């Protein structure tokens, strides 16, 4: 019994130990380019946490998280565009389209304080407003997924067409901006951004863990498992779903802002449908309903994508599809769920032949069984005689 408990504790805490060791050791070992990639992928883990919150715990599969991801990126990108200019100057692309004065919606982004709030408040408000309109009409299941993807296409086409206002398909560059006296794209600034990403990822995880504990977390799971029953007990699922969808939107905005300053650009391509679908795959592979699995899935899959694409760029889509099929067929709880349920031993059990069971003839020939039968039959035989 003690060994079983120790094994469970090891499986539970080993991923955390590895994460802490990696966060402390890798910055000293990795070259700037690889460290920058790790920071980007860790920032993607934050949006994956939001998806796990609404899908893994609440049962709502959103295929439109790219909307909120890009809104957070654009909020920070607009600030960096203005912060690097002299008073009265306009971003360079405005002059290409004959824009003579700064548009009204750009002006608040001169303020760093406003930008810090806009990064997560604007995505949260958009997600909350969209969610309320959907959930009050009791739209759920596949219809909710289709609706979020339709909203994603609307935002994608709208941002693509705003060439004069936000540089359209070209997007906003951030790596040449100057902040705190350093280029955003410099090695020193990128290292600092990596540590900021680590801290915010930890904070996002703790927030999600707090939300999924207690009565609020129980209500989310009840919505996932049996929403009508929860409604009949007097709870309002619409309020819970709207709040959790807004939180997921805020996390996506923070993720988009961090990814923007580490990738060097924000563009409407982050609102493309494939990118939002990839987010769902990260969570599925890592383990939905586990939180830590969402982060691990985002980091591991994107790092694998980077390494494979460098060597064999045309094969990654096949590998990604194979991973998703593996999860659907053999690892429904993802990598974290597989590890917690036994790890390699459970995977071997899926492919190993079934254990050989004792058949009735073998039992009849067993000496111990025969002796027991004789003991039972002895008194009966004596009475008959």
N, C-alpha and C positions, 0 to 999 in steps of 0.2 A: 504493500500500500504506500509506504513512504517513497519507494522507488518510482511508483507511478506518479505521485504528486510532484516529485522532483523533476521527472521528465516533462510533465505539463508546464511547470514553471520555467524550465529551460526553453521549451518551444515558445512560450509566451514572451520571454524577455530577451532571447537571443537577437531577434531583429532589432530591438531598441539598442542593444549594446553595439551591434554592427553599425547602426546609423550614427551613433555618437562618435565611435572611433573614426568612421569615415569623414564626418564633419570636421574633426580635429586634425586628422592626418592628411587628407587629400589636398587641402590648400598648400601644404608644404611640398607635396610630391608632384602635383600636376603642373604642367606648363600653363601659361596664361590662357592659351586658346582652349585647352581642355577644361580648365577651371571655369571659363566663361560658359562653356556648354553645360557644365554641371549646374551652374547657377540658373541658366535658362530653364533647364529641365526641372529643377527644384521649384522654380516659380510656377511651372505648369502643374506641379503637384497641388498647388493651392486651389486652382480651378477644379482639379479632380476631386478634392475634398468636398467642394460644393455639390458636385454631381453625385458623389456618394451619399451626401446628406439627403438629397431629394429623390434619388433613385434607390440606393441601397436601403435607406431607412423608411422613406415615405412611399416608395413604389411609383414615383412619377419619372418616367424616362423622358428627359428633355434633350432634344436634338438641336437646340438653338443657343447654347451657352456661349458660342462665339460672338453673339451680339454684345453681351455684357463684358466679355474679355476685351473686345475692340474698343468699347466705350471708355474703359479705364485706360487703355493705351493711348487713345486720342487725347484724353484729358491731360495726361502728363506730356505727351508730345507737343501739344499746343503751348503749354507753359514753357517748355524748353526752347521752342522756336522763338518765343517773345523774349525770354530771359537773356538770350545771347545777343540781342540787338541794342543799339543805342536808342535813346528816347526819340520818338517820332519816326523811327524806321519801321518798315514792314518786312515780313518774311519774303524771301526772294521770289517765290513762285507767284506772289500776287502781281508783281510787275509784268509777268508773262501774259496775264489775262486782263490787264488794264484796270485792276482794282486800285483805287487811289487812297482809300482810308480803311482802317481796321474795322471789319464787321463787328456789330454789336455783341454777338455771342462769343467773340474772341476776347473782348476786353476784360472780363473777370479773371481770365487766366494769366493776367499780369501779376496776380497775387499768389504767392506760394501757399499761403494759408487756405485760400479758396481751392486751390488745386488739390491739396492734400485731402480735403473733404470731397471734392468732386470725383476723385478717382474711384471712391467706393459708394458715395451717396447717389450719384447719377445712375450708375448701373442698378443699385438697389431700388431706386424709385421706379425706373423703367420696368424692372422685373416684378416689383410689387404691383404696379398698375396693370401690367399684362396678366399677371397671375390672378389678380382679383377678378378681372373681366372673364377669365376662363373658368375659374373655380366656382364662382357664384352660379354659373350655368351648369355646374356638375359635369363638365367635360373632363374626361380622364381616359386612361388607357392609351390605346393606339391613336385615338383622335387627338389627345393632348400632344403626343409626339409629332404627329403630322402638323398640328397647328404651330408648334414651336419652330419646326423646320420651315414652314411657310413664312413666319415672321422673320426668320433668319434671311431668307431670300429677299424679302422686302427691304430690310436694312442694307443688305449687300448691294443691291441695285441702286438704292438711294445714295449711299456713300460713294459708289463708283461714279455716279453722275455729277457729284459736286466738285467739279474740277476747279472752279474759281474760288471756292470757299475753303476747301480742305485738301486741295491738290489731287482729288479724285483717285484714280488708279495708282498714281505715283506714290501716294502716301506722304508721311512726314518723317524726315530723317532726324535722328536724335544723337548719333554717335559724334557729330561735329559740334554739338552744343557744349557750352562751358558752364560748369556748375561748381561752386566752391573753389574757383580758380583752376579747375582741371577739366580737360576734355572728358566727356562722358565715355568715350571709347578708349581712353588710356588704360594701361594695365593696372595702375594704382586705383583708379576709380572703379574698375570692374571688380577688383578684389574686395573693395569696400561694399559694392553692391551685392557680392556673393554673401557676405556676412549679414547684410540687411535682409536678404532673401531667406537665409537660414532662420533668423529670429522671427520674421513674419510667418514663415511656414510653421514654426513651432506654435506661435500664437494662434494661427488659424486652426491648427489641429486641436489645441486645448479648447478653443471656442466650440468647435464641432463636438468634441467629447462632452463638454458641459451641456450642450443642447440635447444630446442623445441620452443623457442620464436623467433620472427623475421622471416626473409626471409628463413633462413636455416630450421627452424621448419615448415614453410609453404611448403617448397619443400618436406620435409619428408612426410607430410600428403598428398601432391599431388601424390607422388609415391604410397602411400597406396591406394588412392582412384581411381586414373586414370593415371597410368604411361605413356601410349602412348600419352595422351594429353600433359603431361609435356614435353615429348621429342619433340613433334611437335612445342612447343612454343620456342624451342631453348636451353633448359636446357639439361644437361648430367646426367641422373639418375645414371649411373655407378659410377661417381665420388662421388655423395652423398651417395650412398649405401655402397661403399667401405669405406668411412670415418666413417660413423656411425657404420659399422660392426667392424672396427678397434677400435673405442672407446668402444664398448661393450666388445670386447676382452680384452682391458686394464682394464676395470672395473672388469671383471671376474678374471683376474690375481691378482689384489689387494685383491679381495674377497678371493681367494684361499690362498694367503699368510696369511691373518688374520685368516682364519679358521684353517690353519695348526698349527700355534703357540698356538691356543686355544684348539684344539682337541688333539694335541700331536703327530700327525703322518700325513704323506702324502703318498699316495699309488695310484696305477693305478685304484683302485676301484672308485675313484672320476671321472674316465673317463667311468664308466659303463653307459649303456644306461638308466636304470631306474632313475639314479640321474639327468640326464639332462632333462628327461621328467618331473620329480618332479619340477624342476625349472619353467617350463612352467605353471604347475598347480598353483604354488604360485602366479604368475602374474595374471592368469585368475581369481582366487578366490579373490585376493585383488582388482583387477580392472585394466584392461589393458588400456593404454593411460592416466593414472592418475599420474604416478610416485610414489606418496605416497602410492598408493594401492599396488604396487610391494613390497615395504618395509614391509608394514603391513602384507601382505599375507605371505611373507617369515617368519616373526617372529611368527605370530599367528599359522600358520599351523605347523611349526616345534616344537613350544612349546606344542601345542596340541598333536602332535605325541609323544613327550617325555613323557608327562603325561599319555596318554592312553597306551603307550607301557610298562610303569612301572606296570600298573594294569592289562591290558588285551592285551598282546603283539600280539595276533593273530587277533585282530579285526581292527587294524589301516588301513590295506589296504581296507577293506570294507568302513570304514568311509571316507577315502580319495576319493574313487570312488564315494561315495554318495555326497561329497562336489562338485566334478567336475560336476556331473549330475545336482545338484541344480543350479550351475552357468549357465550351458548350457540351462536349461529349464526355470528357473525363474529369475535368476539374471545375464543377459548377460553382464552387465557392472561391475560385481563384487561387493564386499562389499562397496567400496568407491562410485561407481556409484549409488548403491542402497541408500546409506545414503544421497547423494546429491539430489536425486530425490524424497525425502520424507521420507526415513527411514521406520520405522515400518508401517506407514500408507500405503505406496505403497505395502508392502508385504501383508497386510491384504486385499488390493484391489484385489490381485491375487486369493485369496481363498474365499473371501466373495461372496455371491450371488449378481447378478447385481441389481442395484437400480430399484425400481418399477417405471415404467413410466406411466404417465396418458394416458388412452385409450380414444378413440373418444367418446364412450357412456358416460364416466365420464365427458368429456368436455361439452357434450350437456346438461347434467343435472346441470352443474355449474350455480348458480344464476347470477353471474357476466357475464358469457358468454351469457346467455339467455337475459339479459337486453341489452347487446350490440347488439345482433341480432335483438331485437325488435326496437332499435333505427335506425338500418340500414334499416329494412324492413318497418318502419312506413311511410316515405314519398312515397315509392314505392306503398304501399297499398292504400294511399290516392289518388294518381294519377289514379289508376285503377278504383276507385269508381267514 
